[in-house]
Every structure is written in C-alpha cells, then in structure tokens.
Amino acid sequence: MTSEELVARFGSDELFHVLLFTTPLPFPLNLVASHPWFVTIEQRKMKRWEVWQHAGRCETSWGHLHLNLFKPEQGMRIFYFSKGKRRSGKLIASVSGEKGSLAASMVNFIETESANYSAAKRYRFFPGPNSNTYVQWVINHFPEAGFRLPISCVGKSHSSSAA
C-alpha cells in the first residue's frame, strides 16, 4: 500500500486514524523477527512513529525514537547489507474515529507522550528495549483497541513496555 493509497483509504478530514504496520527484518533474521511501527493520520497528515536501532537519524528524533524516518508504508531491506530493494509494510491493525474517539485519544497519546517514552535512549535487539517494546508500550495504554503484535516481535515483553 503506497502513501497515496493510504491517504485515499484513510484520509478523511474529519477522522483520526492509527495504523499498525509490521515488516520482517532483513534476511536471515526475517525467519524469526519483525519490526512494527505506527502511522497516525489526522486531517490527511500522515506521521510515522517508530524506534530504530540507530539514534538521532532525523531532525525529529528523541534518541532511538523517530518521527518520519521513512515513508509511512516502507518496510525493511530484504538483505541486511544491501542498499537494494525494501519490503512493503503490512497493515496488521487499525482504528479510526472522530474527535473524542479511541482513535483520537491514541493519536493524541502517540503525538504527545512518545517524547516521554522512558526507553527512547536505549536500544538492544534482544531482549529489548527495541521497536517492539515501544509499540507494545503504546498498545498497553489502549487495550480496548485490540491491537496485538505477532509472536515475531521479539522484545514486546520487555519491562519498558509496561503502561
């Protein structure tokens, strides 16, 4: 799903959207591990939120936590040491709603509280904290959304994910 397709599907001016994507890690880790991220959409403006293994990679970074490091739908490289082709992200969950809805609350939380994420300055692939820990931290604040990370999201159970 391209950025244009995301806007066409979720880009209502009156709705808030939270999309949860995953992508396999590069080969050979793709056999056992995945990377998740959120895309928030408010008034047709998309923002990608994620923890990345390298800190300070863009102007809007808080340690390892990044805003818009990559395109909203862009997955990871197929091969770790290659600068070649990337996978597309897979949309695994979404919630939408108007002002005052669960989706609006989630967008607000992600946009205002992510900078306060306690593990933003630390990253360890295993056992965490990592990208999965951050996403699980957000999910734990909104159990009513029903979002679930797949078993391949190693690090989602790290203590930093506690709400």
C-alpha positions as CSV (number, residue, x, y, z in Angstrom):
1,M,0.0,0.0,0.0
2,T,1.6,3.3,-1.1
3,S,1.3,6.6,0.7
4,E,-1.2,7.8,-1.9
5,E,-3.3,4.6,-1.3
6,L,-3.2,5.2,2.5
7,V,-4.4,8.8,2.1
8,A,-7.2,7.6,-0.3
9,R,-8.3,4.9,2.2
10,F,-7.8,6.7,5.5
11,G,-7.5,10.4,4.6
12,S,-10.9,11.8,5.7
13,D,-10.6,15.4,7.0
14,E,-12.9,14.6,9.9
15,L,-11.4,11.3,11.2
16,F,-8.4,10.2,13.2
17,H,-6.6,7.0,12.3
18,V,-3.9,4.9,13.9
19,L,-2.4,2.2,11.7
20,L,-0.1,-0.5,12.9
21,F,2.3,-2.0,10.4
22,T,5.0,-4.7,10.6
23,T,7.7,-5.9,8.3
24,P,10.1,-8.8,8.6
25,L,13.7,-8.0,9.5
26,P,16.3,-8.4,6.8
27,F,17.5,-11.9,5.8
28,P,18.3,-14.1,7.8
29,L,16.5,-12.5,10.7
30,N,13.3,-12.4,8.7
31,L,12.8,-16.0,9.7
32,V,12.3,-15.1,13.4
33,A,11.8,-11.4,13.9
34,S,9.6,-8.4,12.8
35,H,9.7,-4.6,13.1
36,P,6.5,-2.7,13.9
37,W,5.6,1.0,13.6
38,F,2.6,3.3,13.9
39,V,1.2,5.6,11.3
40,T,-1.1,8.3,12.6
41,I,-3.4,10.3,10.3
42,E,-5.1,13.4,11.3
43,Q,-6.7,15.7,8.7
44,R,-4.9,13.9,5.9
45,K,-1.5,14.4,7.5
46,M,0.4,11.1,8.0
47,K,3.1,10.6,10.6
48,R,5.2,7.5,11.1
49,W,6.4,6.7,14.6
50,E,9.0,4.1,15.5
51,V,12.1,3.1,17.4
52,W,15.0,2.4,15.2
53,Q,18.3,0.7,16.0
54,H,20.3,3.9,15.4
55,A,19.7,7.0,17.4
56,G,19.3,10.6,16.0
57,R,18.7,9.6,12.4
58,C,16.4,12.6,11.5
59,E,15.5,16.1,12.7
60,T,12.6,14.7,14.6
61,S,14.3,12.1,16.8
62,W,14.3,11.5,20.5
63,G,17.2,9.1,20.9
64,H,16.1,5.9,19.1
65,L,12.5,7.1,18.7
66,H,11.9,8.7,15.3
67,L,9.1,10.6,13.6
68,N,9.0,10.2,9.8
69,L,12.4,8.4,9.4
70,F,10.9,6.5,6.5
71,K,7.9,6.7,4.2
72,P,4.7,5.5,6.0
73,E,4.5,2.2,4.2
74,Q,8.2,1.4,3.7
75,G,9.4,-1.8,5.2
76,M,12.9,-3.0,5.9
77,R,15.6,-4.1,3.4
78,I,15.3,-7.7,2.1
79,F,19.0,-8.3,2.8
80,Y,20.8,-6.7,5.8
81,F,24.0,-5.5,4.0
82,S,22.2,-4.5,0.8
83,K,21.1,-1.0,-0.1
84,G,18.7,-2.5,-2.5
85,K,15.0,-3.4,-2.5
86,R,12.9,-3.0,0.6
87,R,9.7,-4.8,1.6
88,S,6.4,-3.0,1.9
89,G,5.0,-2.8,5.4
90,K,2.0,-5.0,6.2
91,L,-1.0,-3.3,7.8
92,I,-2.0,-5.6,10.7
93,A,-4.4,-3.3,12.7
94,S,-6.2,0.0,12.5
95,V,-8.6,2.1,14.4
96,S,-10.5,5.1,13.1
97,G,-12.8,7.6,14.7
98,E,-14.0,11.2,15.1
99,K,-13.0,13.8,17.7
100,G,-13.3,12.3,21.2
101,S,-13.0,8.7,19.9
102,L,-10.5,6.0,20.8
103,A,-8.5,6.8,17.6
104,A,-8.3,10.4,18.5
105,S,-7.1,9.6,22.0
106,M,-4.5,7.2,20.5
107,V,-3.3,9.8,18.0
108,N,-3.0,12.4,20.8
109,F,-1.1,10.0,23.1
110,I,1.4,9.0,20.4
111,E,2.0,12.6,19.4
112,T,2.3,14.0,22.9
113,E,3.7,11.1,25.0
114,S,6.1,9.4,22.7
115,A,8.8,12.0,23.6
116,N,8.4,10.8,27.2
117,Y,8.9,7.1,26.4
118,S,11.4,6.0,29.1
119,A,13.5,3.7,26.9
120,A,13.9,6.1,23.9
121,K,17.6,6.5,24.6
122,R,18.3,2.7,24.9
123,Y,18.2,0.0,22.2
124,R,19.0,-3.7,22.4
125,F,17.8,-6.1,19.7
126,F,17.4,-8.8,22.4
127,P,15.7,-8.8,24.9
128,G,14.9,-5.1,24.3
129,P,14.1,-2.4,24.6
130,N,13.6,-2.1,20.9
131,S,11.0,-1.1,18.3
132,N,8.6,-3.8,19.6
133,T,8.9,-2.5,23.1
134,Y,7.8,1.0,22.1
135,V,4.9,-0.2,20.1
136,Q,3.8,-2.6,22.9
137,W,4.1,0.4,25.3
138,V,1.5,2.3,23.3
139,I,-0.7,-0.7,22.8
140,N,-0.7,-1.3,26.6
141,H,-2.2,2.2,27.2
142,F,-5.1,1.3,24.9
143,P,-6.1,-2.4,25.4
144,E,-9.6,-1.6,24.2
145,A,-8.2,-1.1,20.6
146,G,-7.5,-4.8,20.4
147,F,-4.1,-4.3,18.7
148,R,-1.8,-7.4,19.1
149,L,1.8,-7.7,18.0
150,P,2.8,-11.1,16.4
151,I,5.0,-13.5,18.2
152,S,7.8,-12.5,15.9
153,C,8.0,-9.1,17.6
154,V,10.9,-10.0,19.9
155,G,11.2,-7.5,22.8
156,K,7.5,-6.7,23.1
157,S,7.5,-8.2,26.6
158,H,10.5,-6.1,27.9
159,S,9.8,-4.3,31.1
160,S,9.9,-0.9,29.3
161,S,6.6,-1.7,27.6
162,A,4.7,-1.5,30.8
163,A,1.9,1.1,30.7
